[in-house]
Amino acid sequence: MQSAVEPLRALASQITVNTARCAVISNKDGAVITDGREILDRIVAQISNPVRWDLCMTTLAEHSSGTIEVPPAGTLVGLLKRAVPIIETFALKSIEDVTLAKEFSVRHQDEANRQDDDAN
């Protein structure tokens, strides 16, 4: 896949990016990223590098009370349940699950807001 990196990097450099609306956890090192250009650069570089799911799970444990996996869903939430059982998971497997996923997301956002209020 290394041969794909430079052509993709050239294409990615032509894309206008913005700050992310929500933080992204990099599968390179588990870092929390919000800068749009850095996110895109990391995606391009990731093509020829291993995914560090272990580091992503550590970051999730530090910053999240719930995680939604998008289709095809099931494998990563299964790994997360075993490694970090304190995080609630949701596998979005079909269009019928979207309403439940939204409710799950709102519930965890409300919880995060309460934790922020308690910290301040």
LUMKEMAR-547625 format. One line per field, with one value per atom (N, C-alpha, C): y, z, x; residue number from 1; residue in three letters; atom name. Coordinates in Angstrom, 3 decimals. Layout:
north = Y:...
up = Z:...
east = X:...
resi = NUM:...
resn = ala:...
name = CA:...
//
This chain:
north = -1.207:0.000:1.267:1.129:2.293:3.064:2.353:3.028:3.914:3.698:4.514:5.807:5.898:7.047:8.355:8.421:9.690:10.177:9.319:9.807:10.312:9.606:10.046:11.345:11.470:12.705:13.894:13.698:14.772:15.181:14.207:14.523:15.202:14.702:15.255:16.701:17.047:18.420:19.431:18.957:19.835:20.033:19.323:19.386:20.494:21.295:22.299:21.618:21.789:21.146:22.204:21.819:22.684:21.971:22.698:22.078:21.077:19.941:18.897:19.364:18.954:19.274:18.469:17.320:16.512:15.944:15.615:15.089:13.723:13.439:12.168:11.496:10.207:9.451:8.816:9.154:8.641:7.174:6.344:4.935:4.667:5.725:5.597:5.484:6.344:6.410:6.706:6.722:6.986:8.450:9.344:10.774:11.345:12.317:13.020:14.213:14.263:15.269:16.042:17.369:18.190:19.021:19.187:19.958:19.171:19.747:19.055:18.603:19.441:19.080:17.915:17.962:16.870:15.557:15.633:14.422:13.828:14.661:14.178:13.626:14.321:13.839:12.482:12.314:11.038:9.919:10.233:9.218:8.749:9.686:9.328:8.470:8.901:8.153:6.776:6.660:5.410:4.268:4.597:3.564:2.525:2.957:2.021:1.789:1.982:1.774:0.902:0.235:-0.612:0.213:-0.339:0.273:-0.083:0.919:0.700:0.780:-0.242:-0.278:-0.280:-0.876:-0.873:0.554:1.419:2.814:3.581:3.244:3.866:3.513:2.254:1.835:2.535:2.732:3.463:4.883:5.536:6.896:6.919:5.957:5.885:5.741:4.925:4.726:6.020:6.863:8.127:9.229:9.171:10.299:9.999:8.771:8.419:7.512:7.662:6.732:5.825:6.150:5.352:5.487:4.410:4.390:3.739:4.367:3.816:3.330:2.081:1.553:1.573:2.111:2.201:0.978:0.726:-0.478:-0.570:-1.766:-3.010:-3.068:-3.218:-3.064:-4.394:-4.424:-5.572:-5.996:-6.023:-6.516:-5.610:-4.316:-3.408:-3.234:-3.164:-3.043:-4.306:-5.449:-6.691:-6.642:-6.168:-6.020:-5.015:-3.916:-2.868:-3.358:-4.114:-4.649:-5.513:-6.313:-7.183:-6.405:-5.427:-4.701:-3.591:-2.904:-1.756:-1.871:-2.772:-3.025:-1.853:-0.822:0.329:1.221:1.065:1.871:1.146:1.839:1.274:1.353:0.311:0.267:0.103:0.553:0.411:0.082:-1.022:-1.408:-1.006:0.004:0.475:-0.444:-1.341:-2.368:-2.138:-1.338:-1.120:0.236:0.645:1.919:1.955:0.802:0.737:1.111:1.035:1.336:2.822:3.640:5.045:5.792:5.604:6.295:5.884:4.599:4.123:4.666:4.756:5.302:6.773:7.512:8.925:9.056:8.238:8.267:7.918:6.927:6.530:7.706:8.364:9.497:10.647:10.984:12.073:11.742:10.498:10.093:10.255:9.860:9.968:11.404:12.205:13.625:14.321:14.002:14.572:14.188:12.938:12.487:13.248:13.455:14.204:15.644:16.253:17.623:17.707:16.713:16.693:16.563:15.725:15.563:16.860:17.566:18.859:19.864:19.885:20.797:20.481:19.195:18.786:19.166:19.115:19.447:20.943:21.746:23.208:23.652
up = 0.000:0.000:0.000:0.282:0.311:-1.006:-2.118:-3.422:-3.609:-2.826:-2.932:-2.134:-1.216:-0.303:-1.042:-1.868:-2.527:-3.486:-4.332:-5.184:-4.369:-3.299:-2.465:-1.741:-1.286:-0.622:-1.576:-2.843:-3.838:-4.018:-4.080:-4.189:-2.924:-1.773:-0.499:-0.316:-0.862:-0.707:-1.442:-2.360:-3.120:-2.455:-1.364:-0.680:0.364:0.386:1.431:2.647:3.793:5.017:6.068:7.019:8.134:9.439:10.514:11.828:11.972:12.544:12.702:13.644:13.363:14.245:15.528:15.454:16.651:16.556:17.692:17.727:17.048:16.461:15.799:16.535:16.793:17.414:16.294:16.231:15.184:15.433:14.391:14.573:14.432:14.264:14.236:15.645:16.554:17.896:18.990:18.652:19.646:20.027:19.333:19.649:19.267:20.041:19.753:18.863:17.679:16.670:16.281:16.144:15.654:14.424:14.177:13.029:11.744:10.855:9.639:8.772:8.607:7.773:8.399:9.715:10.376:10.261:10.392:10.241:8.852:7.823:6.453:6.226:6.720:6.577:7.251:8.423:9.139:8.397:7.786:7.011:5.841:5.154:4.028:4.510:5.566:6.083:6.607:7.077:7.681:6.672:5.416:4.384:4.479:4.825:4.855:6.272:7.263:8.652:9.379:10.437:11.184:11.991:12.165:13.023:14.463:15.332:16.755:17.539:17.383:18.050:19.557:20.045:21.484:22.011:21.283:21.710:21.551:20.533:20.365:21.536:21.972:23.101:24.389:24.578:25.755:25.747:24.595:24.475:24.714:24.160:24.395:25.881:26.570:28.008:28.784:28.316:28.996:28.672:27.507:27.032:26.727:26.916:26.428:27.394:27.414:28.171:27.229:25.929:24.951:23.574:22.796:21.464:20.482:19.309:18.240:17.127:16.709:15.559:14.360:13.244:12.040:11.148:10.211:9.383:8.603:8.366:8.931:10.412:11.260:12.697:13.434:14.532:15.421:15.920:15.049:15.433:16.455:16.173:17.066:18.403:18.403:19.694:20.513:19.856:20.576:21.250:20.534:21.119:22.263:22.058:23.075:24.336:24.174:25.338:26.206:25.563:26.326:26.960:26.244:26.732:27.711:27.479:28.307:28.611:29.512:29.741:30.337:30.829:31.399:30.325:29.066:27.974:27.368:27.305:26.655:25.140:24.441:22.994:22.260:21.007:20.140:18.741:18.184:16.818:15.884:15.080:14.092:12.876:12.731:11.696:10.505:10.690:9.584:9.745:8.731:8.757:9.888:10.251:11.337:12.687:12.798:14.060:14.250:13.238:13.298:14.445:14.645:15.732:17.084:17.265:18.525:18.711:17.619:17.700:18.103:17.578:17.943:19.423:19.918:21.344:22.199:21.779:22.467:22.520:21.383:21.290:22.197:22.172:23.011:24.487:24.866:26.263:26.720:25.892:26.273:26.201:25.305:25.268:26.520:26.935:28.174:29.363:29.389:30.469:30.447:29.267:29.147:29.607:29.264:29.700:31.216:31.841:33.310:33.948:33.370:33.901:33.774:32.649:32.475:33.509:33.761:34.760:36.147:36.470:37.775:37.938:36.845:36.899:37.088:36.639:36.741:37.990
east = 0.814:0.000:0.854:2.140:3.018:2.962:2.833:2.817:1.585:0.552:-0.663:-0.578:0.367:0.421:0.671:1.689:2.035:0.946:0.386:-0.715:-1.909:-2.235:-3.351:-3.004:-1.760:-1.327:-1.455:-1.095:-1.215:-2.678:-3.565:-4.995:-5.510:-5.105:-5.576:-5.128:-3.976:-3.478:-4.358:-5.183:-6.073:-7.432:-7.669:-8.958:-8.937:-9.988:-10.151:-10.758:-10.122:-10.612:-10.930:-11.748:-12.123:-11.818:-11.954:-11.844:-12.983:-12.685:-13.702:-14.806:-16.036:-17.166:-17.102:-16.470:-16.250:-14.838:-14.293:-12.934:-12.866:-11.718:-11.454:-10.305:-10.454:-9.367:-8.559:-7.285:-6.413:-6.094:-6.260:-5.931:-4.435:-3.661:-2.201:-1.638:-2.175:-1.594:-2.611:-3.896:-4.929:-5.066:-4.381:-4.448:-5.812:-6.271:-7.518:-7.176:-7.771:-7.434:-8.693:-8.565:-9.673:-9.284:-7.997:-7.540:-7.809:-8.593:-8.997:-7.839:-6.845:-5.693:-4.929:-4.754:-4.039:-4.816:-6.134:-6.954:-6.742:-6.831:-6.668:-5.261:-4.246:-2.867:-2.677:-3.287:-3.169:-3.899:-5.033:-5.758:-4.895:-4.278:-3.412:-2.242:-1.578:-0.426:-0.830:-2.059:-2.517:-2.599:-2.690:-2.822:-1.712:-0.522:0.611:1.140:0.293:0.708:-0.310:0.126:-0.812:-1.812:-2.992:-4.002:-3.666:-3.631:-3.340:-4.640:-5.488:-6.781:-6.603:-5.522:-5.262:-5.149:-4.463:-4.313:-5.622:-6.394:-7.715:-8.623:-8.595:-9.427:-9.007:-7.716:-7.237:-7.781:-7.733:-8.261:-9.762:-10.481:-11.927:-12.229:-11.459:-11.674:-11.467:-10.565:-10.265:-11.272:-11.903:-12.708:-14.166:-14.610:-15.939:-16.678:-17.997:-18.834:-19.611:-19.602:-20.323:-19.708:-19.802:-19.221:-20.186:-20.341:-21.168:-20.243:-20.441:-19.712:-20.659:-20.183:-21.011:-20.778:-21.700:-21.611:-20.301:-19.825:-20.343:-19.971:-20.935:-20.714:-20.766:-20.028:-20.069:-18.706:-17.728:-16.409:-15.732:-15.674:-14.950:-15.654:-16.986:-17.671:-17.473:-17.362:-17.076:-15.719:-14.709:-13.374:-13.389:-14.100:-14.168:-14.872:-15.949:-16.675:-15.771:-14.921:-14.024:-12.873:-12.335:-11.159:-11.506:-12.627:-13.013:-14.509:-14.886:-16.315:-17.093:-16.405:-17.117:-17.732:-17.308:-17.850:-19.042:-20.181:-21.359:-21.157:-21.554:-21.353:-22.675:-22.671:-23.842:-23.344:-23.804:-23.448:-24.586:-24.348:-25.327:-25.222:-26.189:-26.090:-27.010:-28.053:-28.991:-29.669:-30.377:-31.094:-32.116:-32.636:-33.615:-33.001:-31.686:-31.000:-30.692:-30.925:-30.516:-31.194:-32.480:-33.181:-32.615:-32.369:-31.780:-30.365:-29.610:-28.256:-28.291:-29.254:-29.392:-29.720:-30.644:-30.987:-29.769:-29.011:-27.786:-26.813:-26.636:-25.721:-26.148:-27.430:-27.948:-27.753:-28.043:-27.883:-26.432:-25.492:-24.083:-23.582:-24.132:-23.773:-24.277:-25.498:-26.038:-25.163:-24.706:-23.829:-22.507:-21.947:-20.695:-20.881:-22.008:-22.285:-22.400:-23.047:-23.150:-21.772:-20.920:-19.570:-18.782:-18.949:-18.281:-18.767:-20.082:-20.645:-20.103:-20.000:-19.481:-18.011:-17.254:-15.828:-15.607:-16.565:-16.425:-17.081
resi = 1:1:1:2:2:2:3:3:3:4:4:4:5:5:5:6:6:6:7:7:7:8:8:8:9:9:9:10:10:10:11:11:11:12:12:12:13:13:13:14:14:14:15:15:15:16:16:16:17:17:17:18:18:18:19:19:19:20:20:20:21:21:21:22:22:22:23:23:23:24:24:24:25:25:25:26:26:26:27:27:27:28:28:28:29:29:29:30:30:30:31:31:31:32:32:32:33:33:33:34:34:34:35:35:35:36:36:36:37:37:37:38:38:38:39:39:39:40:40:40:41:41:41:42:42:42:43:43:43:44:44:44:45:45:45:46:46:46:47:47:47:48:48:48:49:49:49:50:50:50:51:51:51:52:52:52:53:53:53:54:54:54:55:55:55:56:56:56:57:57:57:58:58:58:59:59:59:60:60:60:61:61:61:62:62:62:63:63:63:64:64:64:65:65:65:66:66:66:67:67:67:68:68:68:69:69:69:70:70:70:71:71:71:72:72:72:73:73:73:74:74:74:75:75:75:76:76:76:77:77:77:78:78:78:79:79:79:80:80:80:81:81:81:82:82:82:83:83:83:84:84:84:85:85:85:86:86:86:87:87:87:88:88:88:89:89:89:90:90:90:91:91:91:92:92:92:93:93:93:94:94:94:95:95:95:96:96:96:97:97:97:98:98:98:99:99:99:100:100:100:101:101:101:102:102:102:103:103:103:104:104:104:105:105:105:106:106:106:107:107:107:108:108:108:109:109:109:110:110:110:111:111:111:112:112:112:113:113:113:114:114:114:115:115:115:116:116:116:117:117:117:118:118:118:119:119:119:120:120:120
resn = met:met:met:gln:gln:gln:ser:ser:ser:ala:ala:ala:val:val:val:glu:glu:glu:pro:pro:pro:leu:leu:leu:arg:arg:arg:ala:ala:ala:leu:leu:leu:ala:ala:ala:ser:ser:ser:gln:gln:gln:ile:ile:ile:thr:thr:thr:val:val:val:asn:asn:asn:thr:thr:thr:ala:ala:ala:arg:arg:arg:cys:cys:cys:ala:ala:ala:val:val:val:ile:ile:ile:ser:ser:ser:asn:asn:asn:lys:lys:lys:asp:asp:asp:gly:gly:gly:ala:ala:ala:val:val:val:ile:ile:ile:thr:thr:thr:asp:asp:asp:gly:gly:gly:arg:arg:arg:glu:glu:glu:ile:ile:ile:leu:leu:leu:asp:asp:asp:arg:arg:arg:ile:ile:ile:val:val:val:ala:ala:ala:gln:gln:gln:ile:ile:ile:ser:ser:ser:asn:asn:asn:pro:pro:pro:val:val:val:arg:arg:arg:trp:trp:trp:asp:asp:asp:leu:leu:leu:cys:cys:cys:met:met:met:thr:thr:thr:thr:thr:thr:leu:leu:leu:ala:ala:ala:glu:glu:glu:his:his:his:ser:ser:ser:ser:ser:ser:gly:gly:gly:thr:thr:thr:ile:ile:ile:glu:glu:glu:val:val:val:pro:pro:pro:pro:pro:pro:ala:ala:ala:gly:gly:gly:thr:thr:thr:leu:leu:leu:val:val:val:gly:gly:gly:leu:leu:leu:leu:leu:leu:lys:lys:lys:arg:arg:arg:ala:ala:ala:val:val:val:pro:pro:pro:ile:ile:ile:ile:ile:ile:glu:glu:glu:thr:thr:thr:phe:phe:phe:ala:ala:ala:leu:leu:leu:lys:lys:lys:ser:ser:ser:ile:ile:ile:glu:glu:glu:asp:asp:asp:val:val:val:thr:thr:thr:leu:leu:leu:ala:ala:ala:lys:lys:lys:glu:glu:glu:phe:phe:phe:ser:ser:ser:val:val:val:arg:arg:arg:his:his:his:gln:gln:gln:asp:asp:asp:glu:glu:glu:ala:ala:ala:asn:asn:asn:arg:arg:arg:gln:gln:gln:asp:asp:asp:asp:asp:asp:asp:asp:asp:ala:ala:ala:asn:asn:asn
name = N:CA:C:N:CA:C:N:CA:C:N:CA:C:N:CA:C:N:CA:C:N:CA:C:N:CA:C:N:CA:C:N:CA:C:N:CA:C:N:CA:C:N:CA:C:N:CA:C:N:CA:C:N:CA:C:N:CA:C:N:CA:C:N:CA:C:N:CA:C:N:CA:C:N:CA:C:N:CA:C:N:CA:C:N:CA:C:N:CA:C:N:CA:C:N:CA:C:N:CA:C:N:CA:C:N:CA:C:N:CA:C:N:CA:C:N:CA:C:N:CA:C:N:CA:C:N:CA:C:N:CA:C:N:CA:C:N:CA:C:N:CA:C:N:CA:C:N:CA:C:N:CA:C:N:CA:C:N:CA:C:N:CA:C:N:CA:C:N:CA:C:N:CA:C:N:CA:C:N:CA:C:N:CA:C:N:CA:C:N:CA:C:N:CA:C:N:CA:C:N:CA:C:N:CA:C:N:CA:C:N:CA:C:N:CA:C:N:CA:C:N:CA:C:N:CA:C:N:CA:C:N:CA:C:N:CA:C:N:CA:C:N:CA:C:N:CA:C:N:CA:C:N:CA:C:N:CA:C:N:CA:C:N:CA:C:N:CA:C:N:CA:C:N:CA:C:N:CA:C:N:CA:C:N:CA:C:N:CA:C:N:CA:C:N:CA:C:N:CA:C:N:CA:C:N:CA:C:N:CA:C:N:CA:C:N:CA:C:N:CA:C:N:CA:C:N:CA:C:N:CA:C:N:CA:C:N:CA:C:N:CA:C:N:CA:C:N:CA:C:N:CA:C:N:CA:C:N:CA:C:N:CA:C:N:CA:C:N:CA:C:N:CA:C:N:CA:C:N:CA:C:N:CA:C:N:CA:C:N:CA:C:N:CA:C:N:CA:C:N:CA:C:N:CA:C:N:CA:C:N:CA:C:N:CA:C:N:CA:C
//
